[in-house]
Amino acid sequence: MPCFQRCAGSLPVGAVTNYGARKRSRAVRNESYRVVRPCALRHCAVFTLLCARLNLHSYRVTLKLALAVWFVGPLPLLIVNGLFIKLHSAITVAYSLGWLVKLMLPAVAVTLILR
């Protein structure tokens, strides 16, 4: 038996309704994970198709393309979010380096596969 049912007389009314809100938020969070998970595979697949279509087969060229995509896409977005949401600069740097790694790994993988 959950705690809020055992001592329901001593809890405020909002505590009982808050339990249902927490269950709904978990369901929404699980649904969002199901939607977001394929995004990592999608950007790897798009990067691989781009390298294959442009006939980029060397480490140097694919890493340059990954760096260019990072400069154009995620880096400005993360910097603006860091400034306006007032995130700590270490968090912004960590997120931006994470995106750089997410783009560099497919670049190396493409080179190994297409060679």
Phi and psi in degrees as GROMACS dihedral restraints (atoms count N, CA, C in turn):
[ dihedral_restraints ]
;  ai    aj    ak    al  type     phi  dphi    fc
    3     4     5     6     1   -62.7    20    10
    4     5     6     7     1   155.2    20    10
    6     7     8     9     1   -60.3    20    10
    7     8     9    10     1   -38.2    20    10
    9    10    11    12     1   -69.5    20    10
   10    11    12    13     1   -22.0    20    10
   12    13    14    15     1   -81.9    20    10
   13    14    15    16     1   -32.1    20    10
   15    16    17    18     1   -68.3    20    10
   16    17    18    19     1   -41.9    20    10
   18    19    20    21     1  -120.4    20    10
   19    20    21    22     1    46.0    20    10
   21    22    23    24     1   -65.3    20    10
   22    23    24    25     1   -27.4    20    10
   24    25    26    27     1   -69.0    20    10
   25    26    27    28     1   -27.5    20    10
   27    28    29    30     1   -92.9    20    10
   28    29    30    31     1   -10.1    20    10
   30    31    32    33     1   -91.6    20    10
   31    32    33    34     1   147.8    20    10
   33    34    35    36     1   -68.1    20    10
   34    35    36    37     1   160.5    20    10
   36    37    38    39     1   -61.8    20    10
   37    38    39    40     1   -37.7    20    10
   39    40    41    42     1   -63.5    20    10
   40    41    42    43     1   -27.1    20    10
   42    43    44    45     1   -67.4    20    10
   43    44    45    46     1   -37.1    20    10
   45    46    47    48     1   -69.5    20    10
   46    47    48    49     1   -42.5    20    10
   48    49    50    51     1   -72.2    20    10
   49    50    51    52     1   -26.2    20    10
   51    52    53    54     1   -66.4    20    10
   52    53    54    55     1   -31.3    20    10
   54    55    56    57     1   -60.9    20    10
   55    56    57    58     1   -43.1    20    10
   57    58    59    60     1   -65.7    20    10
   58    59    60    61     1   -35.1    20    10
   60    61    62    63     1   -66.7    20    10
   61    62    63    64     1   -36.8    20    10
   63    64    65    66     1   -65.8    20    10
   64    65    66    67     1   -39.3    20    10
   66    67    68    69     1   -63.1    20    10
   67    68    69    70     1   -41.7    20    10
   69    70    71    72     1   -65.2    20    10
   70    71    72    73     1   -39.8    20    10
   72    73    74    75     1   -66.9    20    10
   73    74    75    76     1   -33.5    20    10
   75    76    77    78     1   -65.1    20    10
   76    77    78    79     1   -40.9    20    10
   78    79    80    81     1   -64.6    20    10
   79    80    81    82     1   -41.4    20    10
   81    82    83    84     1   -65.3    20    10
   82    83    84    85     1   -41.0    20    10
   84    85    86    87     1   -64.4    20    10
   85    86    87    88     1   -42.8    20    10
   87    88    89    90     1   -63.4    20    10
   88    89    90    91     1   -37.9    20    10
   90    91    92    93     1   -66.1    20    10
   91    92    93    94     1   -39.8    20    10
   93    94    95    96     1   -67.6    20    10
   94    95    96    97     1   -34.4    20    10
   96    97    98    99     1   -63.9    20    10
   97    98    99   100     1   -39.5    20    10
   99   100   101   102     1   -64.2    20    10
  100   101   102   103     1   -31.0    20    10
  102   103   104   105     1   -80.0    20    10
  103   104   105   106     1   -37.2    20    10
  105   106   107   108     1   -83.9    20    10
  106   107   108   109     1   -29.9    20    10
  108   109   110   111     1   -53.2    20    10
  109   110   111   112     1   -45.8    20    10
  111   112   113   114     1   -66.5    20    10
  112   113   114   115     1   -12.6    20    10
  114   115   116   117     1   -62.7    20    10
  115   116   117   118     1   -37.5    20    10
  117   118   119   120     1   -63.4    20    10
  118   119   120   121     1   -42.8    20    10
  120   121   122   123     1   -66.8    20    10
  121   122   123   124     1   -35.3    20    10
  123   124   125   126     1   -65.2    20    10
  124   125   126   127     1   -45.1    20    10
  126   127   128   129     1   -72.2    20    10
  127   128   129   130     1   -28.7    20    10
  129   130   131   132     1   -67.3    20    10
  130   131   132   133     1   -41.8    20    10
  132   133   134   135     1   -66.5    20    10
  133   134   135   136     1   -40.8    20    10
  135   136   137   138     1   -65.2    20    10
  136   137   138   139     1   -41.7    20    10
  138   139   140   141     1   -64.2    20    10
  139   140   141   142     1   -40.8    20    10
  141   142   143   144     1   -63.5    20    10
  142   143   144   145     1   -44.9    20    10
  144   145   146   147     1   -64.2    20    10
  145   146   147   148     1   -36.8    20    10
  147   148   149   150     1   -63.9    20    10
  148   149   150   151     1   -44.9    20    10
  150   151   152   153     1   -65.3    20    10
  151   152   153   154     1   -39.1    20    10
  153   154   155   156     1   -67.3    20    10
  154   155   156   157     1   -40.7    20    10
  156   157   158   159     1   -67.7    20    10
  157   158   159   160     1   -35.4    20    10
  159   160   161   162     1   -89.0    20    10
  160   161   162   163     1     3.7    20    10
  162   163   164   165     1    55.7    20    10
  163   164   165   166     1    47.9    20    10
  165   166   167   168     1   -97.9    20    10
  166   167   168   169     1   114.0    20    10
  168   169   170   171     1  -126.0    20    10
  169   170   171   172     1     1.8    20    10
  171   172   173   174     1  -107.9    20    10
  172   173   174   175     1   155.7    20    10
  174   175   176   177     1   -59.7    20    10
  175   176   177   178     1   -44.7    20    10
  177   178   179   180     1   -60.7    20    10
  178   179   180   181     1   -45.3    20    10
  180   181   182   183     1   -72.3    20    10
  181   182   183   184     1   -43.4    20    10
  183   184   185   186     1   -68.1    20    10
  184   185   186   187     1   -36.7    20    10
  186   187   188   189     1   -68.0    20    10
  187   188   189   190     1   -35.8    20    10
  189   190   191   192     1   -64.7    20    10
  190   191   192   193     1   -40.5    20    10
  192   193   194   195     1   -64.0    20    10
  193   194   195   196     1   -42.2    20    10
  195   196   197   198     1   -62.4    20    10
  196   197   198   199     1   -41.2    20    10
  198   199   200   201     1   -66.1    20    10
  199   200   201   202     1   -39.5    20    10
  201   202   203   204     1   -65.3    20    10
  202   203   204   205     1   -42.2    20    10
  204   205   206   207     1   -63.4    20    10
  205   206   207   208     1   -38.8    20    10
  207   208   209   210     1   -64.4    20    10
  208   209   210   211     1   -42.5    20    10
  210   211   212   213     1   -66.1    20    10
  211   212   213   214     1   -34.9    20    10
  213   214   215   216     1   -82.6    20    10
  214   215   216   217     1   -40.0    20    10
  216   217   218   219     1   -97.2    20    10
  217   218   219   220     1   -83.1    20    10
  219   220   221   222     1   -69.3    20    10
  220   221   222   223     1   -35.6    20    10
  222   223   224   225     1   -62.6    20    10
  223   224   225   226     1   -51.8    20    10
  225   226   227   228     1   -62.5    20    10
  226   227   228   229     1   -37.5    20    10
  228   229   230   231     1   -63.2    20    10
  229   230   231   232     1   -43.8    20    10
  231   232   233   234     1   -68.5    20    10
  232   233   234   235     1   -36.3    20    10
  234   235   236   237     1   -65.7    20    10
  235   236   237   238     1   -44.8    20    10
  237   238   239   240     1   -63.7    20    10
  238   239   240   241     1   -42.7    20    10
  240   241   242   243     1   -63.0    20    10
  241   242   243   244     1   -40.0    20    10
  243   244   245   246     1   -63.3    20    10
  244   245   246   247     1   -35.6    20    10
  246   247   248   249     1   -76.6    20    10
  247   248   249   250     1   -44.0    20    10
  249   250   251   252     1   -83.1    20    10
  250   251   252   253     1   -33.2    20    10
  252   253   254   255     1   -84.9    20    10
  253   254   255   256     1   -10.9    20    10
  255   256   257   258     1    63.2    20    10
  256   257   258   259     1    48.2    20    10
  258   259   260   261     1   -76.9    20    10
  259   260   261   262     1   153.2    20    10
  261   262   263   264     1   -64.5    20    10
  262   263   264   265     1   145.9    20    10
  264   265   266   267     1   -63.6    20    10
  265   266   267   268     1   -30.7    20    10
  267   268   269   270     1   -65.4    20    10
  268   269   270   271     1   -36.1    20    10
  270   271   272   273     1   -67.9    20    10
  271   272   273   274     1   -42.2    20    10
  273   274   275   276     1   -63.1    20    10
  274   275   276   277     1   -42.1    20    10
  276   277   278   279     1   -64.7    20    10
  277   278   279   280     1   -41.8    20    10
  279   280   281   282     1   -63.0    20    10
  280   281   282   283     1   -44.6    20    10
  282   283   284   285     1   -63.3    20    10
  283   284   285   286     1   -42.0    20    10
  285   286   287   288     1   -68.2    20    10
  286   287   288   289     1   -38.9    20    10
  288   289   290   291     1   -68.5    20    10
  289   290   291   292     1   -32.9    20    10
  291   292   293   294     1   -62.1    20    10
  292   293   294   295     1   -41.8    20    10
  294   295   296   297     1   -66.3    20    10
  295   296   297   298     1   -36.5    20    10
  297   298   299   300     1   -63.4    20    10
  298   299   300   301     1   -42.3    20    10
  300   301   302   303     1   -65.0    20    10
  301   302   303   304     1   -40.2    20    10
  303   304   305   306     1   -61.6    20    10
  304   305   306   307     1   -27.1    20    10
  306   307   308   309     1   -91.2    20    10
  307   308   309   310     1   -30.1    20    10
  309   310   311   312     1   -74.0    20    10
  310   311   312   313     1   -36.5    20    10
  312   313   314   315     1   -62.3    20    10
  313   314   315   316     1   -46.1    20    10
  315   316   317   318     1   -64.8    20    10
  316   317   318   319     1   -30.2    20    10
  318   319   320   321     1   -63.8    20    10
  319   320   321   322     1   -43.9    20    10
  321   322   323   324     1   -68.1    20    10
  322   323   324   325     1   -40.6    20    10
  324   325   326   327     1   -64.0    20    10
  325   326   327   328     1   -40.0    20    10
  327   328   329   330     1   -62.3    20    10
  328   329   330   331     1   -42.2    20    10
  330   331   332   333     1   -63.6    20    10
  331   332   333   334     1   -42.0    20    10
  333   334   335   336     1   -67.9    20    10
  334   335   336   337     1   -36.7    20    10
  336   337   338   339     1   -77.3    20    10
  337   338   339   340     1   -43.3    20    10
  339   340   341   342     1   -85.4    20    10
  340   341   342   343     1    -6.6    20    10
